[in-house]
């Protein structure tokens, strides 16, 4: 998905399932906070799994969920409320002691309730998100504990996001198979596999819709799901699109952290010069802000960097943090972090100067063998 993924941003620029996918791909753990004028919802993610969800929206409460699903009625709710108050116990414990639910039922209903909160976020396209990477601790006995791709698949099946889908897919004319090797890890249904078979036969979305056994809105839903998970791509690939780790393996061989850092600092300085030429000294603060936005996805020794006046990373502080590491063992992680910073800075250029300037930087880097 988006190699310029930011740790915070506007939901008009990226939707919730795409945020989840990027968190999974970049192996970020923390609390994903979704805010708008009406509520705040939090999804706790740890080790590529959705662990818990909470909401300050009253309609998302466990009581309202049970009523909505007809698992209890108002009479039971009132009786349990009186019992809970009298015995000073939790709401869930009261329902069990009164015999309305057994343990298996309570665990299932609470997990379904957590999924319901997560799935409600698939419909959101206004507001802001932020990932708090130092906040993924919870004190809850009943948790969700689902891997992120499964959450995305099930969420896309159970929510109505046709407006979002249309906005995201409207400019794509053709789609092609991409990371199809991930399919065995997903529990796809027959009608979803059917859409992938159509993609293999023809790239044209209009032709896929015409040949599909599904309604148009559901065909687009499945195509969008596959685009999010990178099972298909809007671009034809001679080879698979190069990701950060694959790109690093093709770079020149570095012998030390210092050599790698100097190499990347040449790129950072070039980006700063271009940006400052067009918008002045504010370029430095813009670059720092974009890099700071991805701090949660960086190794700890790159989280609190300083930028020199020429746009390069302050080397001494970084090198002091890695002096006891073996470059042969930690080099790839170090390079991945430097690449993330590079992509964030290129994104800053694109955001403030436009795609032509972004392409200019990419051409320069490629022409210099960087």
Secondary structure by P-SEA (a helix, b strand, c coil): cccccccccccccccaaaaaaaaaaaccccbbbbbcccbbbbbbbccccccccccccccccaaaaaaaaccccaaaaaaaaaaaaaacccaaaaaaaaccccaaaaaaaaaaaaaaaaaaaccccccccccccccccccccccccccaaaaaaaaaacccaaaaaaaacccccbbbbccccccccccccaaaaaaaaaaaacccaaaaaaaccccaaaaaaaaaaaaaaccccccccccccccaaaaaaaccccccaaaaaaaaaaaaaaaaaaaaaccccaaaaaaaaaaaaacccccccccccccccccccccaaaaaaccccccccaaaaaaaaaaaaaaaaaaaaaacccaaaaaaaaaaaaaacc
